[in-house]
Amino acid sequence: MGRLDRAWKQVPLVWLAGVRRAGKTVLARAFDDAEFLNCDLPSDVARLANPEAFFRSLKKPRVILDEVHQLADPSRLLKIATDEFPHLRVLATGSSTMAATKKFRDTLTGRKRVVALAPVLAEELPAFGVKDLTERLLRGGLPPALLAKEPSWEFYAEWLDSYFARDVQEMFRVEKRRAFLMLVELILRQSGGLMEVTSLAKHTGVSRPTIMSWLEVLQVTHVAHLLRPFSGGGRRELIARPKLYGFDTGFVCHARGWDRLRPEDCGLLWEHLVLDTLLATPVQKVHFWRDESGREVDFVIPKSRGRVDAIECKWNPEAFDVNGLKTFREAYPVGRNLVIAPHVKTAYERQVGNLKVEFVPIEDLRAAAAQ
């Protein structure tokens, strides 16, 4: 809620984005001083038939428009709210960005902020009563799956069906359900690897342009995250092929058929959880770095004046291999070196060769990344 309040101090409209069942509606209903409307309900839609009269009649300082994209002309409604009632604070929710569909002819540049609600972060687990980190990795961060008494693998299949029907077919007019969901499954299975568009097209039976179009849909609906390689012009750096991550560790486990986790499974899932935290942090861009020899740094965040922070994700910090970081620092010597590991509870520094490496709890990562 703090991020929403900070955004409202700057602009009258906040767009709360995030995947289905991430908790957008629950969060929106937490504001006691707001009028709440569910734009899926005909009765609430009828109240908005005359927007000027509706906004003028409000007694509360905020209004929540849940699933606002279901309206016939949401762009016009939000424009009236921001232009004619600038004192009013509006929260609109949806699974994608405002510019994702033709319904939003006016994206209200300068009058809105976008806040993306991520799956439950590691730092939020105590508030949800979750003590076992591996439960978060296995079940994922959508509250219905995370908080269920018993794991329900049917949840993930049902969620994908609903996602396609409500967020993909309805909003983007994608008709090839089987091929599209096959693409989602492939991305989840290969999550964290380099993107191979030709391979994805071959296995789904659609063209490369179609794959690229669908990848855009997956990104604007927050179901896939594409990370570009970082490069400053080094001759042996990977510069063209991005990495593709699925949005939630529970869905990655479901796609891979994992009903329990082995220690060797946790490193990849931990990397996803660290990425979730970085994406929820107001940093400019998150990249990765790799050279042609396969040496890599998990995440790279460019800063000002040539500074580049490097972030490594290690399930076991004692197994930290410095070779990738060392090679990276030969080309980019200025910046912080952070290792994020689950069993680090208090930050500490270690000198590794000629590098100063900071071992940081994931609970402190957002503050460290924003510095």
LOKOLZA-877229 format. One record per residue (C-alpha): x, y, z; residue in one letter. Coordinates in Angstrom, 3 decimals, m for minus. Each point is the difference from the previous one (the first is absolute). Layout:
<recs>
          X          Y          Z   domar
          X          Y          Z       A
...
</recs>
This chain:
<recs>
          X          Y          Z   domar
      0.000      0.000      0.000       M
      2.944      2.275      0.585       G
      0.949     m0.114     m3.694       R
     m3.553      0.985     m0.953       L
     m0.070      2.908      2.448       D
      3.348      1.281     m1.294       R
     m1.257     m0.172     m3.580       A
     m3.218      1.856      0.890       W
      2.064      2.887      1.347       K
      1.300      0.532     m3.537       Q
     m2.982     m0.805     m2.235       V
     m3.770     m0.516      0.355       P
     m0.107     m3.463     m1.617       L
      1.828     m3.179      0.988       V
     m0.238     m3.068     m2.195       W
      0.427     m3.165      2.113       L
      1.162     m2.746     m2.354       A
      0.871     m3.631      0.607       G
     m1.004     m3.518     m0.860       V
     m3.386     m1.472      0.870       R
     m0.337     m1.141      3.641       R
      3.072      1.942      1.141       A
     m2.110      1.941      2.511       G
     m0.839      3.227     m1.840       K
     m3.648      0.007      1.102       T
      0.856     m0.848      3.615       V
      2.504      2.850      0.095       L
     m2.452      2.404     m1.638       A
     m2.728     m0.827      2.525       R
      2.352      0.844      2.868       A
     m0.603      3.751     m0.451       F
     m2.796      0.946      2.396       D
     m0.305      3.513     m1.433       D
     m0.714     m1.148     m3.563       A
     m3.097     m0.756     m2.051       E
      0.478     m3.484     m1.484       F
     m1.516     m1.042     m3.350       L
      0.367     m3.399     m1.638       N
     m0.161      0.632     m3.741       C
     m0.964     m3.641     m0.575       D
     m3.385      0.664      1.672       L
     m2.798      1.503     m2.136       P
     m1.330      1.935      2.994       S
      3.331      1.753      0.525       D
      0.431      0.613     m3.727       V
     m3.437      1.667     m0.022       A
      1.170      2.461      2.665       R
      2.702      1.157     m2.425       L
     m2.368      0.694     m2.895       A
      0.231      3.733      0.746       N
      3.625      0.431      1.136       P
     m0.259      3.686      0.876       E
     m3.039     m0.521      2.217       A
      1.594     m3.034      1.637       F
      3.312      1.687      0.848       F
     m1.802      3.140      1.200       R
     m2.137     m2.078      2.381       S
      2.924     m1.693      1.738       L
      0.387      0.755      3.705       K
      3.316     m1.810      0.384       K
      3.390      1.293     m1.189       P
      0.857     m3.161     m1.939       R
     m1.733     m2.270     m2.466       V
      1.027     m3.546     m0.922       I
     m0.846     m1.272     m3.494       L
      0.717     m3.724      0.150       D
      0.458     m1.785     m3.374       E
     m0.571      3.334     m1.745       V
      0.953     m1.443     m3.390       H
     m3.362     m1.818     m0.027       Q
     m1.727      3.325     m0.700       L
     m0.910      0.857     m3.584       A
      2.048      3.221      0.071       D
      2.287      0.040      3.068       P
      2.317      2.586     m1.558       S
     m2.762      2.624     m0.156       R
     m1.077     m0.688      3.594       L
      3.515      0.371      1.401       L
      0.642      3.132     m2.069       K
     m3.118      1.650      1.423       I
      1.049     m0.963      3.530       A
      3.528      1.395     m0.302       T
     m0.803      3.114     m2.049       D
     m3.254      1.151      1.579       E
      0.480     m1.201      3.591       F
      3.744      0.456      0.700       P
     m0.575     m0.072      3.773       H
     m1.286     m3.583     m0.256       L
      2.406     m2.898      0.434       R
     m0.765     m2.915     m2.339       V
      1.272     m3.571      0.181       L
     m0.657     m2.117     m3.096       A
      0.932     m3.680     m0.093       T
      0.672     m2.354     m2.880       G
      2.210     m2.900     m1.019       S
      1.876      1.902     m2.707       S
      1.265      3.476     m0.721       T
     m2.343      2.766     m1.103       M
      1.494      0.147     m3.476       A
     m0.524     m3.712     m0.592       A
     m3.356      0.136     m1.770       T
     m1.810      2.261     m2.435       K
     m2.465      0.924      2.746       K
      2.585      2.407      1.406       F
      0.295      2.621     m2.704       R
      1.312      2.511      2.542       D
      2.693     m1.387      2.328       T
     m0.182      3.126      2.197       L
      3.658      0.846     m0.241       T
      1.120      2.132      2.931       G
     m3.166     m0.685      1.997       R
      0.599     m3.588      1.095       K
      2.523     m2.300      1.631       R
      0.161     m3.767     m0.455       V
      0.565     m2.230      3.040       V
      0.503     m3.681     m0.810       A
     m1.022     m2.441      2.717       L
      2.448     m2.905      0.036       A
     m0.657     m3.450      1.436       P
      0.715     m0.158      3.744       V
      3.605      1.072      0.577       L
      2.389     m1.722      2.407       A
     m0.082      3.006      2.334       E
     m3.812     m0.276      0.192       E
     m0.150     m3.658      1.053       L
     m0.238      0.699      3.773       P
     m3.109      2.130     m0.605       A
     m1.593     m2.988     m1.743       F
      1.008     m2.386      2.797       G
      2.361     m1.966     m2.266       V
      3.143     m1.170      1.790       K
      1.394     m2.518     m2.490       D
      1.640      1.696     m2.978       L
     m0.126     m3.197     m2.047       T
     m3.813      0.089      0.253       E
      0.091      3.386     m1.713       R
      2.316     m1.345     m2.690       L
     m2.121     m3.110     m0.631       L
     m3.489      1.517      0.199       R
      0.818      3.417     m1.405       G
     m1.048      3.447      1.112       G
     m3.691      0.194     m0.901       L
     m1.768      0.107      3.392       P
     m2.686     m2.663     m0.773       P
      2.704     m2.539     m0.878       A
      2.472      1.065      2.689       L
     m2.519     m0.033      2.852       L
     m1.978     m3.131     m0.940       A
     m0.029     m2.714      2.677       K
      1.259     m2.529     m2.534       E
      1.725      0.579     m3.356       P
     m2.570     m0.045     m2.788       S
      1.575     m0.599     m3.387       W
     m3.406      0.540     m1.612       E
      0.281      3.666      1.026       F
      2.731      0.647     m2.569       Y
     m1.861     m1.609     m2.911       A
     m3.208      1.849      0.885       E
      1.902      3.280      0.327       W
      1.497     m0.424     m3.488       L
     m3.441     m0.687     m1.465       D
     m1.400      3.139      1.644       S
      3.007      2.056     m1.028       Y
     m0.442     m0.949     m3.654       F
     m3.769      0.612      0.006       A
     m0.023      3.297      1.929       R
      3.362      1.633     m0.648       D
      1.125     m1.347     m3.370       V
     m2.919     m1.001     m2.201       Q
     m2.356      2.690      1.265       E
      2.467      2.881     m0.058       M
      2.428     m0.922     m2.789       F
     m2.194     m2.189     m2.225       R
      2.462     m2.910     m0.030       V
     m1.900     m2.952     m1.443       E
      2.500     m2.884      0.064       K
     m0.551     m1.112      3.581       R
      1.949     m3.258     m0.155       R
      3.063      1.520     m1.668       A
      0.004      3.043      2.288       F
     m0.205     m2.079      3.185       L
      2.688     m2.299     m1.378       M
      2.225      3.069     m0.349       L
     m0.699      0.950      3.623       V
      0.884     m3.530      1.136       E
      3.244      0.002     m2.004       L
      1.017      3.347      1.501       I
     m0.719     m1.272      3.513       L
      1.958     m3.206     m0.590       R
      2.974      1.880     m1.435       Q
     m0.333      2.970      2.352       S
      3.273      1.765      0.680       G
      1.591     m1.180     m3.251       G
      0.946      1.801     m3.179       L
     m2.932      0.683     m2.305       M
     m0.120     m2.118     m3.176       E
     m2.750      1.409     m2.223       V
      0.583     m2.564     m2.759       T
     m0.314     m2.877      2.462       S
     m3.156      1.466      1.552       L
     m1.554      0.391     m3.451       A
      0.903     m3.576     m0.956       K
     m1.497     m1.551      3.156       H
     m3.209      2.062     m0.085       T
     m0.580     m0.277     m3.734       G
     m0.343      3.739     m0.619       V
      2.179      2.538     m1.802       S
      2.829      2.037      1.485       R
     m1.985      3.264     m0.389       P
     m2.880     m1.605      1.901       T
      2.367     m1.065      2.784       I
      1.346      3.549      0.249       M
     m3.549      1.391      0.142       S
     m1.006     m2.469      2.710       W
      3.146      0.747      2.005       L
     m1.102      3.640      0.053       E
     m3.391     m1.085      1.362       V
      1.690     m2.092      2.692       L
      2.162      2.935      1.041       Q
     m2.768      2.605      0.200       V
     m2.124     m2.444      2.037       T
      3.001     m0.614      2.307       H
      0.119     m3.757     m0.660       V
      3.501      0.101     m1.493       A
      2.989      2.231      0.682       H
      2.589      0.574     m2.706       L
      3.486      1.087      1.096       L
      2.373      1.499     m2.527       R
      3.724     m0.738      0.223       P
      2.142      2.831      1.299       F
      2.828      1.062     m2.253       S
      2.342      2.920     m0.139       G
      1.472     m1.007     m3.333       G
      2.246     m2.855      1.096       G
      0.975     m2.195     m2.963       R
     m0.699     m3.293      1.748       R
     m3.238      0.966      1.756       E
     m3.389     m1.490     m0.736       L
     m1.952      2.905     m1.470       I
     m2.986     m1.347     m1.937       A
     m1.770     m2.830      1.822       R
     m2.161      0.946      2.998       P
     m1.005     m2.207      2.899       K
     m3.636     m0.882      0.567       L
     m1.485     m0.600      3.449       Y
     m3.423     m1.294      0.990       G
     m1.866      2.163      2.472       F
     m0.338     m2.363      2.974       D
      1.993     m2.848      1.523       T
     m3.132     m2.066      0.685       G
     m0.859     m0.033     m3.711       F
      3.609     m0.865     m0.863       V
     m0.199     m2.988      2.353       C
     m3.390     m0.994     m1.411       H
      1.278      0.132     m3.602       A
      3.027     m2.105      0.935       R
     m2.076     m2.547      1.907       G
      1.694      0.681      3.343       W
     m2.127     m0.907      3.027       D
      2.942      0.286      2.380       R
      3.318      1.803     m0.156       L
      3.491     m1.437      0.031       R
      2.889      2.237      1.087       P
      1.172      0.283     m3.616       E
     m3.421      1.348     m1.026       D
      0.050      2.875      2.458       C
      2.752      2.073     m1.594       G
     m2.001      0.741     m3.162       L
     m3.162      0.771      1.970       L
      1.930      2.232      2.389       W
      1.258      1.958     m3.030       E
     m3.649      0.557     m1.006       H
     m0.865      1.263      3.481       L
      2.904      2.457     m0.053       V
     m1.168      1.235     m3.413       L
     m3.519      0.540      1.393       D
      1.520      2.223      2.670       T
      2.021      2.002     m2.519       L
     m3.017      0.505     m2.261       L
     m1.896      1.391      3.005       A
      2.824      2.499      0.587       T
      0.114      3.431     m1.680       P
      3.204     m0.684     m1.956       V
      0.592      1.117     m3.565       Q
      0.505     m3.398     m1.683       K
      0.883     m3.557      0.962       V
      2.351     m1.856     m2.354       H
      2.206     m3.072      0.116       F
      3.565     m0.397     m1.293       W
      1.678     m2.892     m1.786       R
      3.045     m0.402     m2.202       D
      0.641     m2.481     m2.807       E
      1.813     m2.337      2.403       S
     m3.126     m0.384      2.132       G
      1.200      2.106      2.929       R
     m2.890      2.047      1.304       E
     m1.470      2.240      2.672       V
     m3.615     m0.702      0.945       D
     m1.273      3.588      0.055       F
      1.560      3.318     m0.918       V
     m1.403      3.449      0.814       I
      1.565      2.969     m1.831       P
      0.338      3.151      2.094       K
      1.227      3.490     m0.819       S
      3.510      1.036     m1.039       R
      1.133     m3.441     m1.118       G
     m0.869     m1.813      3.204       R
     m1.478     m3.470     m0.455       V
     m1.214     m2.076      2.960       D
      0.316     m3.773     m0.284       A
     m2.341     m2.387      1.840       I
      0.608     m3.716      0.437       E
     m2.665     m2.401      1.326       C
      1.334     m2.910      2.051       K
     m2.070     m2.589      1.831       W
      3.229     m0.952      1.814       N
      2.294      3.025      0.444       P
      2.945     m2.250      0.832       E
     m0.136     m1.335     m3.569       A
      0.418      3.488     m1.479       F
      2.231     m0.133     m3.092       D
      1.605      3.368     m0.614       V
      1.230     m0.666     m3.558       N
     m2.965      1.573     m1.809       G
      0.042      3.070      2.234       L
      3.758      0.335     m0.316       K
     m0.173     m0.040     m3.810       T
     m2.853      2.495      0.049       F
      1.936      2.408      2.236       R
      2.988     m0.069     m2.326       E
     m2.230      1.790     m2.527       A
     m2.166      1.970      2.450       Y
      2.032      0.747      3.131       P
     m2.389      2.472      1.682       V
     m2.992     m1.248      1.961       G
     m1.182     m2.079      2.930       R
      0.256     m3.791      0.072       N
     m2.981     m1.556      1.786       L
     m0.628     m3.651      0.810       V
     m3.573     m0.808      1.059       I
     m0.409     m3.261      1.908       A
     m2.929     m1.298      2.075       P
      2.012     m0.836      3.091       H
      1.654      3.425      0.241       V
     m1.903      1.793      2.755       K
      2.427      2.854      0.659       T
      1.980      1.775     m2.701       A
      3.764     m0.486      0.006       Y
      2.950      0.612     m2.325       E
      2.675     m2.368     m1.206       R
      3.134      0.692     m2.001       Q
      0.202     m2.497     m2.853       V
      3.269      0.509     m1.836       G
      0.046      3.687     m0.879       N
     m3.813      0.302      0.173       L
     m2.073      1.230      2.907       K
     m3.166     m2.132      0.095       V
     m3.042      0.846      2.109       E
     m2.172     m2.884      1.213       F
     m3.472      1.476      0.469       V
     m3.306     m1.430      1.340       P
     m2.747      0.019     m2.601       I
     m2.060      2.108      2.426       E
      2.570      2.796     m0.495       D
      0.342     m0.416     m3.765       L
     m2.494      2.656     m1.072       R
      1.719      2.659      2.093       A
      3.444     m1.110     m1.218       A
     m1.048     m0.084     m3.675       A
     m1.550      3.465      0.187       A
      3.168      1.644      1.372       Q
</recs>
